Structure formats: C-alpha cells, structure tokens
Amino acid sequence: MSLWRVLLCIIFPPLAVVDKGCGSVLIVLLLTIAGWIPGVLAALIINNKSRY
C-alpha cells in the first residue's frame, strides 16, 4: 500500500476504497459517519487485503 493511499485512508476513508467496490464504500461510509476512527481502521484493513 502506497503512502498516498494511507494518507487518503486517514483524511477521507470512503474515497480510499472506491476501487474496491460499492459494498466496501458503503461499509466504510457508515463507519465513518458513526465515528472517524472506525472508518479509518476499516479503510486501512480493506486496502491492506491482498487480491489473490
């Protein structure tokens, strides 16, 4: 994961997971609305998962 993606996860989590699919964006958006820290953690976890 690049430094740009990590900064995007911290600043605006839903935008960081746009390329992962609609479900991921919705989950991160709801968690960000509920609290900023859960949204950031979810975005970091989703972006850290490798695609195999």
Secondary structure as the mmCIF struct_conf table of DSSP 4:
data_model
#
loop_
_struct_conf.conf_type_id
_struct_conf.id
_struct_conf.beg_label_comp_id
_struct_conf.beg_label_asym_id
_struct_conf.beg_label_seq_id
_struct_conf.end_label_comp_id
_struct_conf.end_label_asym_id
_struct_conf.end_label_seq_id
HELX_RH_AL_P HELX_RH_AL_P1 LEU A 3 ILE A 11
HELX_RH_AL_P HELX_RH_AL_P2 PRO A 13 ALA A 16
TURN_TY1_P TURN_TY1_P1 VAL A 17 VAL A 17
HELX_RH_3T_P HELX_RH_3T_P1 VAL A 18 LYS A 20
HELX_RH_AL_P HELX_RH_AL_P3 CYS A 22 ALA A 34
HELX_RH_AL_P HELX_RH_AL_P4 TRP A 36 ASN A 48
BEND BEND1 LYS A 49 LYS A 49
#
